[in-house]
């Protein structure tokens, strides 16, 4: 029987690309999404999978998402914690309380809620293929995103710490935990931050001279979910064009 993967934020960008690639490789796919039902249903149409609405910043919604995923498609074998947001570029001094709370609740608390649920469901006997948990971090965690998204960068830095700590916690339960740290990737997230042309405008900062594609990040994410990465845990893989 094929393996089952849950991808949060799976209706767009890197999440969508990962869902399509996973389906092409024979995975059963469940995506979580927040607001765009039309985009989510388009992914379902292409993957034959399941889409479940919910806000990762709400712990009850996260529990419901995981329960519904397993009810629809059986035991989970891999979880990709991808859902994330940015807000319009600003210095920290100009960020209001609501923005900070929203960015941290989605990018950090959402990751913790999803990781906690994955840690309850992914453990399995040592004679079975390992469960896999993959976080989407960001190169912003190392660059700091000054005058743009220091709140987002701070949350992603915490996700890096979570990756390393949880990998050690779950190693004895046959679960591998890793993260992918995308760099400047040409997805819709830039438009949500008020700069739809940001990826192209900043391409000169990337040693490879171009922004990346969501599909390029998806390749790394899915590798970490599959048996080829059987001895990889606690790793943070940069997909940033050398930046």
Order of alpha helices (4+ residues) and beta strands (2+ residues): beta-alpha-beta-alpha-beta-alpha-beta-alpha-alpha-beta-alpha-alpha-beta-alpha-alpha-alpha-beta
